[in-house]
């Protein structure tokens, strides 16, 4: 047993390494979380400080044993990261994706990074990095067709068939909101700091429903938000709700055209953003099963540790 963990022994460190944030969990052989640590030293900070230095600092603060292996997902595996973990081309089984983690050379620990995914279709090229691990931890049944929505700055929609990623698409909804709110004519309508949008806001619901009805044609309605401020005294917070509803509704309508209308969606999300998407997906007539994004990435990393022989047991079905 470890002195810092009197009842259980850490077997592996699981790391979700994003652009600005980093999360580390110490996991025992059975997959139980023994400790957690979070920091603001994501990719951007680690590029300057050194990835090994940042990681070892967190592990030392958590009392991690010296030879313990580490499994990582996220932007640490990007071209600008610690080591570029090669993309796996879809279609590909989820278990095989996790098992292909790239080992970082020259380290005293066994440190591996889960690869991202590449869709190499000539008319729909796309990539993801980090979301593949959330997907692995989403608890999808091994058989059948499943549509997964992972909202964020760059929302991902993934089609999984019989345990394999068949294809996916990216909608930069969060980035569009930020750019339009800060750098377009709409900045005069939304103000400097609009309040977070609530899913029950009638403006959010109305503009989401309109975007769904229009089949995702959002550009023709963007300037109407500005006009409503001039002609109908639309308040900044309500203008933000209009823009959010319009963009999220447009994303869902567009994804529905690609992957088929109706049915159900597995929503991998947390917090306020998850609540907005739950509301919007319901307005679209879709049944929703929600999976917490933090729990999903942690579960996916544990599966990746198993697939790479760092802890005992088998991960997701290959």
Steps between C-alpha positions, in 0.01 A plus 500: 500500500607860444549730804280764339224250423470270805222281359579477129801534273501734196572302184477760223460876452230607253544845347262712293732765354318779320608827345462706818414248774635174635335233717681211667349198676683226689332167431540166676516157335122460520434834328408696815593868524729561799592866443431786261684819413420782257706788369523783249817358345359364178674479164583870478669511842669161460659603171704756692548320832561154353245219489704264716560772759130584524390138521760397757410805712137390518590137567739596780236721660259205495750259652510277193744204513817549294463220239125545446394516131298787351226501235418836336234629262445838342715775355825370650485260205458773237764622257572787740497271803740267680492234229276486195295185546411394143135518402307176459298499179129426537315272476677339797396300810511710817708241686760494223524880511581496871747213462703706252625749760842643405784460751718802581867402468773585748280506810561300818127429513288323241309804368259459210263730313171383349483577126242726345273410210515601134220490247674503161199532268581737216176695547491490883852502651493527879706431811444468873733470796378435853137435415585142396578426866169651615331283239669188639374587848143582400370151573372428150357151440732276302235440233277729300511848352560790738521874434710696750508880545795657685441877515768759558711756321511253212201269543547144381226269373611139472330201341589170670394169347558169682779643715687676220515868406341512156535874448477841666457870440603826665281805554701798645194631683674629811768674299241661273314635802820653640609652169158645417449633853839674513593585141183552296222759488321288761745617766291818522192289580653252745709748698834425664393236753158343440379266771511123442202377301242291685340209311152620594557848358212558255732679255736202496212260439335715232817559296605138537162385369531742209845369409368144513205594280733670251715187476803674648503808278633736768686762297181649361378570856817627670442866417144473631649492851652843440179626341295377797718706731440812291132450427366287788726599791652151527717498812865380492440184705202408284705570187760253630221246550383559141849445362555188711167350399558582135846342487419190704176446311687540173759244607238243595305556177816461293610185686150355462518545125831314493419215738122474472211664681323354800622228732729557794828669583760430767601843633846512658506833682512669838360806673321788333595398147356156556173654620473718187559205268255281691233766450586553132512128419160462664363782286630305199297198608802289591514268800809580707719289726747725681848391605712731717802609295745487793391149592520390137857616441614342826329170414652512152849553640453203734397288201807627312721400792351151485533474122871592532569252783557763769233352727329165494176423317365572155374834374222568252418230248733514205 
